Amino acid sequence: MKSHHFYYIMRRIGYSFLTTLLVVLSSCGGKQASSVQKPVRVKVQEIGAVQVNGENAYSGTVEEESGVSLSFPVAGTVQTMAVDQGQMVSRGQLVATINATGQTGALQSAHAVTQQARQAYRQALDTYKRSKGLHQSGVISDSKWVQAQTALAEAREAVASAAALETIARKGTGDTRLTAPVSGYISEKAADVGQNVLPGVMVAKLVHIDRVKISISVPEDEVNQMQRGEEMMICCDAIGSATFYGKVIEKGVTADPLSRTYDVKLLVNNPDHKLLPGMICQVYSRFSRGQMSVFVPAKVVQINPDNRMFVWIVKNGRATKRYINFLDDTSQGIRVNGGLEPGDQLIVEGQQKVSEGTRCEIIK
């Protein structure tokens, strides 16, 4: 966030140094014509610490509270896509279908095997009943009776196995229809009609946005001031002047190695579904309300060739340079520290006309 503001300020004040340099060169040339330099007329603002209004701004991105990737458990060719991206779907609503030819053939084969197993079981049962009576009458031997019992048990197991395989095949036929497990929005459609899909490969993504998360990046020197449950204000240019409020629910503990910022997430109620995943918004924290800080107008900040920021003040009637440290760009001005003290006379008009030691005349 600070890096973003820094380059923003660089753009706002980028020409100040060039202007100042031209003025200095002009004044140097003028010294040959006159050894007496007239005072430069400037306006000043007395430096003093003021109360921070607490509107620390962070750029945020809207994310779904929860989402699920929808996929087929079997391979096939997409026959229909019944949804479009951004469409609201209800639980159980059809999302897509794939070609069921292979699954139908497998089901037919499994059903035929089951029928054969049942026929064999009926025959084994008849043999068992006849053998039981004959064995009791002493007509057949014990070994024949044991064979009849064994054949019946094997036939019963064969029926159970065939029925289980048929159930699996029947489920495979049902797996060619993909339905929504919950109500939500289709945020992404990853397949089209005619496309071959593999088991587990996403066909569409379904998100739940009755509540959404806002993800922001917070500088390392500010993240410890944020607390879980703290309320923040959210504005989104994409939906006009609507204002939302959310609470901090997650605070990262590992900094980004490049930006040195921490991920913070807020949870926001979104009953009208105005906030959509991917939208950019501004998040305003109020944790610094009541702090005292120094602010200067952006127009007075200049940069030297080493990219150091500085301003001009009047001290003992002459201009002198003061280097400052950029903290933040706010509606109150550029928040800075270092280089300035309460009571300093900050040049706010005419700063492009001065150099180190220039005599100054303060005007109202």
C-alpha positions in Angstrom: 0.0 0.0 0.0 2.8 2.5 0.9 4.6 1.6 -2.3 1.5 2.3 -4.3 1.0 5.7 -2.6 4.7 6.5 -3.0 4.6 6.2 -6.8 1.3 8.0 -6.8 2.9 10.9 -5.0 5.9 10.7 -7.4 3.5 11.3 -10.3 1.9 14.2 -8.5 5.1 16.0 -7.7 7.4 14.7 -10.5 7.8 18.0 -12.2 8.5 20.0 -9.1 12.2 19.2 -9.1 12.6 20.1 -12.8 10.9 23.4 -12.2 13.0 24.2 -9.2 16.2 23.3 -11.1 15.3 25.7 -14.0 14.6 28.5 -11.5 17.9 27.9 -9.8 19.8 28.0 -13.2 17.9 31.2 -14.1 18.9 32.8 -10.8 22.5 31.8 -11.3 22.6 33.5 -14.6 21.0 36.6 -13.1 23.8 37.0 -10.6 26.1 38.0 -13.4 23.9 41.0 -14.1 23.2 41.9 -10.5 24.9 41.1 -7.2 21.8 42.1 -5.2 19.1 39.5 -5.0 15.6 40.6 -4.2 13.7 38.6 -1.7 11.3 35.9 -3.2 7.7 36.5 -2.1 6.3 33.3 -0.6 3.3 32.2 1.4 3.8 29.9 4.4 1.9 27.6 6.6 2.9 27.0 10.2 3.6 23.3 10.9 1.6 21.7 13.7 0.5 18.2 14.6 -3.2 17.6 13.9 -5.6 14.8 14.7 -5.7 12.0 12.2 -9.3 11.6 10.9 -8.8 7.8 10.9 -9.7 7.2 7.2 -6.7 5.0 6.3 -7.5 3.6 2.9 -6.6 0.2 1.5 -7.3 -1.3 -1.9 -9.4 -4.5 -1.6 -10.7 -7.3 -3.8 -14.0 -9.0 -3.3 -13.9 -12.8 -2.9 -16.7 -15.4 -2.4 -17.2 -16.6 1.1 -17.3 -20.2 -0.1 -17.2 -22.0 -3.5 -17.2 -25.4 -5.0 -15.7 -26.8 -8.2 -18.3 -28.9 -10.1 -17.1 -31.9 -12.0 -18.2 -35.3 -13.3 -17.0 -38.5 -11.6 -16.8 -40.2 -15.0 -15.2 -39.3 -18.3 -17.3 -38.3 -21.3 -18.2 -35.8 -23.9 -20.2 -32.7 -22.9 -23.7 -32.9 -24.4 -25.3 -29.9 -22.8 -24.3 -26.9 -20.7 -27.4 -25.7 -19.0 -25.9 -22.7 -17.2 -24.1 -19.5 -18.1 -21.5 -17.5 -16.2 -23.1 -15.2 -13.7 -26.3 -17.2 -13.6 -28.1 -17.9 -10.3 -28.9 -21.6 -9.8 -30.9 -23.5 -7.1 -29.9 -26.7 -5.3 -30.6 -29.7 -7.6 -30.7 -27.6 -10.8 -29.1 -29.2 -13.8 -25.7 -27.8 -14.7 -24.4 -30.1 -17.5 -24.7 -33.6 -19.0 -22.2 -35.8 -20.8 -22.6 -38.6 -23.3 -24.1 -41.6 -21.6 -23.4 -44.2 -24.4 -20.6 -46.0 -22.6 -22.4 -45.9 -19.2 -25.6 -47.2 -20.8 -23.8 -50.1 -22.4 -22.2 -51.0 -19.2 -25.5 -50.9 -17.4 -27.1 -53.2 -20.0 -24.3 -55.7 -19.7 -24.4 -55.6 -15.9 -28.2 -56.1 -15.9 -27.9 -59.1 -18.2 -25.3 -60.7 -15.9 -27.6 -60.1 -13.0 -30.5 -61.8 -14.8 -28.3 -64.8 -15.6 -27.2 -65.0 -12.0 -30.8 -65.0 -10.8 -31.8 -67.7 -13.2 -28.9 -69.8 -12.1 -30.0 -69.2 -8.5 -33.5 -70.3 -9.2 -32.2 -73.5 -10.7 -29.9 -74.1 -7.8 -32.8 -73.5 -5.4 -34.9 -76.1 -7.2 -32.1 -78.6 -7.1 -31.6 -77.9 -3.4 -35.3 -78.5 -2.6 -35.4 -81.8 -4.5 -32.1 -83.0 -3.0 -33.3 -82.2 0.5 -36.3 -84.5 0.2 -34.3 -87.3 -1.6 -31.6 -87.1 1.1 -34.2 -87.4 3.9 -35.6 -90.4 2.1 -32.1 -91.9 1.7 -32.3 -91.9 -2.0 -29.1 -89.8 -2.5 -25.9 -89.9 -0.7 -24.6 -87.3 1.7 -22.1 -86.0 -0.8 -24.8 -85.3 -3.4 -26.7 -83.4 -0.7 -23.6 -81.3 0.2 -23.1 -80.5 -3.5 -26.7 -79.1 -3.7 -26.1 -77.0 -0.6 -22.8 -75.6 -2.0 -24.3 -74.9 -5.4 -27.1 -72.9 -3.8 -24.7 -70.8 -1.7 -22.5 -70.1 -4.7 -25.5 -69.1 -6.7 -26.7 -66.7 -3.9 -23.2 -65.1 -3.8 -23.2 -64.7 -7.6 -26.6 -62.9 -7.5 -25.3 -60.5 -4.8 -22.1 -59.7 -6.8 -24.0 -59.2 -10.0 -26.5 -56.9 -8.3 -23.7 -54.8 -6.8 -22.0 -54.4 -10.2 -25.4 -53.4 -11.7 -25.8 -50.8 -9.0 -22.4 -49.3 -9.8 -23.2 -49.3 -13.5 -26.6 -47.6 -12.8 -24.8 -45.0 -10.7 -22.4 -44.4 -13.6 -25.4 -43.6 -15.8 -26.7 -41.1 -13.2 -23.2 -39.6 -13.0 -23.7 -38.3 -16.6 -26.0 -35.6 -15.1 -24.3 -32.8 -13.1 -26.5 -30.9 -10.7 -25.9 -28.0 -8.3 -25.2 -29.3 -4.7 -26.2 -25.9 -3.2 -27.8 -22.7 -4.4 -25.4 -20.0 -5.6 -23.9 -18.2 -8.6 -22.0 -19.7 -11.5 -18.8 -17.7 -11.3 -16.9 -19.7 -13.9 -17.8 -22.0 -16.8 -14.9 -24.2 -17.8 -16.4 -26.5 -20.5 -18.5 -26.3 -23.6 -20.7 -28.7 -25.6 -18.6 -31.2 -27.5 -15.6 -31.0 -25.1 -14.2 -34.2 -23.6 -13.9 -34.1 -19.9 -12.1 -36.3 -17.4 -13.2 -37.4 -14.0 -12.7 -34.7 -11.4 -11.9 -31.9 -13.9 -13.8 -28.7 -13.2 -16.7 -28.0 -15.5 -18.1 -25.0 -13.6 -17.5 -23.2 -10.3 -20.4 -22.4 -8.0 -20.0 -19.7 -5.4 -22.0 -18.6 -2.4 -22.2 -14.8 -2.0 -24.9 -14.0 0.6 -21.7 -13.0 2.4 -18.4 -12.1 0.8 -14.9 -11.6 1.9 -12.8 -8.5 1.2 -9.1 -9.1 0.9 -6.7 -6.2 1.6 -2.9 -5.9 2.0 -1.8 -4.0 5.1 1.7 -2.6 5.7 3.8 -4.2 8.4 3.8 -1.1 10.6 0.0 -1.0 10.7 -1.1 -4.6 10.8 -0.6 -5.0 14.6 -3.1 -2.1 15.1 -5.8 -4.1 13.5 -7.8 -6.5 15.7 -10.2 -9.4 14.8 -13.8 -8.1 15.0 -12.8 -4.5 14.1 -15.3 -2.9 11.8 -14.3 -1.1 8.6 -16.1 0.7 5.9 -16.2 -0.5 2.3 -16.9 1.5 -0.9 -17.0 0.1 -4.4 -17.0 2.5 -7.4 -18.5 -0.3 -9.6 -21.8 -0.1 -7.7 -22.1 3.6 -7.1 -22.4 5.3 -3.8 -23.4 2.2 -1.7 -21.5 1.8 1.5 -20.9 -1.5 3.3 -19.4 -2.5 6.6 -17.4 -5.6 7.4 -15.4 -7.0 10.3 -11.9 -8.4 10.3 -12.0 -12.2 10.4 -8.5 -13.2 9.3 -5.1 -11.6 9.8 -2.1 -13.1 8.1 1.1 -13.8 10.1 3.5 -14.1 7.1 4.5 -11.0 5.2 4.7 -10.9 1.4 8.5 -11.0 0.7 8.4 -8.2 -1.9 5.8 -5.7 -0.6 6.2 -6.5 3.1 2.5 -6.4 3.6 0.1 -8.8 5.4 -3.1 -10.3 4.1 -6.2 -9.2 6.0 -9.7 -10.4 5.2 -13.1 -8.9 6.2 -16.5 -10.6 6.2 -19.3 -8.5 4.7 -23.1 -9.2 4.5 -24.2 -9.1 0.9 -27.9 -9.9 0.9 -28.6 -8.1 -2.4 -25.6 -9.7 -4.1 -24.3 -6.3 -5.2 -20.7 -7.2 -4.3 -19.4 -9.7 -6.8 -16.1 -11.7 -6.7 -13.3 -9.8 -8.4 -14.7 -6.3 -7.8 -12.1 -3.7 -6.6 -13.1 -1.6 -3.6 -11.7 0.8 -1.1 -11.6 -0.2 2.6 -11.3 2.5 5.3 -9.9 1.6 8.7 -10.5 3.8 11.7 -7.9 2.3 14.0 -5.7 5.5 13.9 -8.5 7.9 14.8 -7.3 10.2 17.6 -3.6 9.9 16.7 -1.6 13.1 16.1 0.4 13.6 13.0 1.9 16.1 10.6 0.3 16.7 7.2 1.6 18.8 4.3 -0.1 19.7 0.9 1.0 17.4 -1.9 1.8 20.3 -4.1 4.7 21.4 -1.9 6.5 18.1 -1.8 9.5 17.8 -4.2 12.0 15.1 -4.9 15.8 15.3 -5.5 17.8 13.2 -8.0 18.1 10.5 -5.4 14.3 10.2 -5.1 14.3 11.7 -1.6 11.3 13.8 -0.7 11.8 17.3 0.6 10.0 20.6 1.3 11.1 24.2 1.8 10.7 26.2 4.9 11.6 29.8 5.9 14.1 30.1 8.7 15.6 33.4 9.7 14.3 34.9 6.6 15.9 32.4 4.2 14.8 29.3 2.5 16.1 26.0 3.7 15.5 22.5 2.6 14.0 19.8 4.9 13.9 16.1 4.0 10.8 14.3 5.0 9.6 10.7 5.2 6.4 9.8 3.4 3.8 7.8 5.5 0.5 8.0 3.7 -1.6 9.9 1.2 -4.9 10.9 2.9 -7.7 13.4 2.4 -5.9 15.6 4.9 -2.8 15.8 2.8 0.5 13.9 2.8 1.2 12.4 6.2 4.9 12.7 7.0 7.4 12.4 9.8 10.9 13.6 10.2 12.4 16.9 9.1 9.7 19.2 10.3 9.0 20.5 13.8 6.0 22.4 15.2 6.3 26.0 14.4 8.3 25.6 11.2 7.2 28.0 8.4 6.4 25.7 5.5 6.5 27.4 2.1 3.2 26.6 0.3 3.4 29.1 -2.6 6.6 30.2 -4.3 8.6 27.1 -3.4 9.6 26.6 -7.1 11.4 29.9 -7.0 13.7 29.3 -4.1 17.0 27.5 -3.5 19.1 26.9 -0.3 19.6 30.3 1.3 17.3 32.3 -0.8 16.0 35.4 0.9 12.3 35.2 1.4 9.5 37.7 2.0 6.5 36.2 3.6 3.2 37.5 2.3 -0.3 36.9 3.6 
